[in-house]
């Protein structure tokens, strides 16, 4: 009799469940929402998105990459409006997938995406360092970073803060050192082991550290009411919806591309995967839960555990549901500092230090886009930072595409030959005009445009005006050899 679930998928689902459990809870706590909502999003990611076509092996759930934005949205608009924002983002993803726009997310500059994740990582690390010390964090990213020296000084004189920091630092040490242990020990995922050991230490020694507040699964699920939908008239809420949609979609589809490189199975169908993510976020929004993305940490664990079909990711959702229904009180013994440490570790992985160094050596423009995007997110906000990064990437591409070459041949007798080749746009206009205007006014000029592939209106108009001025002052009118586009066309 054929197995309903392959043995490899059953085993992989348990591994993914153990990896996802502390991350779901940690992301929820860091986002300022009940811990159970992180489990709800993980459950939906498994049961809804996991059962749909798209990417067969990547796993979805609450992501560290959206933590900062979710926290800002909850603080600004309240928890009920979060469900509306997630619901609207999910519907947009469904629409984009239906319009076959999923593949176009691959056209987004990788430097912008990596800069976005780096900025998120910096703000996430800074904010969770406060949580590791059981201390409230400042609101803005800049204030979080600026307040770190004061946090360290203040923690040194507070026994409670030092105890929490010790728990957090110990958790990070376990996360970093877990791969050095024998393979038999690594059967337990590092995040679960680190949080489990921290929980045992806090309970065993009776340490006075903050623990996760438990409300209960049913009590935490609060579908948005009619009043919350009225917030969609707010420009700020609409901007947040667009930010959720862009970031969640880009992160999911970039994750899918990364997961495809890790296995030899069926490739991702990007439009279907975007629809699956949209369906998951629509359900999460209706339940008032966190937004969902594909998560590379869980997806990599799924592939490495030997998963062959989407059964593993569906089953991991089943295990999360059983845990949330049968053992919710177990969350109440977990130290907040341990979960914060897990997210500090996850935030560090979002900062592509090696990629920045490589980009700086080979493509400095891309490195600049990455750094500016990250800094803008820290200095301003998530949405504005991403827009700044996208604008800079477009400007950089336009500048690089606007290659125009000016060759001036003057044999001393007869007309001066001027050749323009390439793509003539307004971006290169000042330098070209300086060279043209330096030509002798009393000499005839032949302007050859046959080598131009593109001539925009601003460049063409400027050339025509220069030719009129030179013709008025010179001995003969400027002769123009038209190319594929006439001046001013």
Secondary structure, DSSP 8 states (H G I E B T S, - for coil): ---SS-HHHHHHHHHHHHHHHHHHHHHHHHTTS-HHHHHHHHHHHHHTGGGSSS-SS--EE--GGGHHHHHHHHHHH-HHHHHHHHHHHHHHHHHHHHTT-GGGGGGS-HHHHHHHHHHHHHHHHHHHHHHHTT----SSHHHHHHTHHHHHHHHHT-HHHHHHHHHHHHHHHHHHHGGGS-TTGGGS-HHHHHHHHHHHHHHHTT----B-----HHHH-----HHHHGGGGSHHHHHHHHHHHHHHHHHHHHHHHHHHTT-SS----HHHHHHHHHHHHHHHHHTT----EE-HHHHHHHHHTT--STHHHHHHHHHHHHHHHH-GGGGGGSBHHHHHHHHHHHHHHHS-HHHHHHHHHH-HHHHHHHHHHHHHHHHT-HHHHHHHHHHHHHHHHHHHH--EEEEEE--SSS-EEEEEEEEE-GGGHHHHHHHHHTS-TTS-EEEEEEEEEEE-HHHHHHHHHHHHHHHHHSSS--EEE--SS-TT-
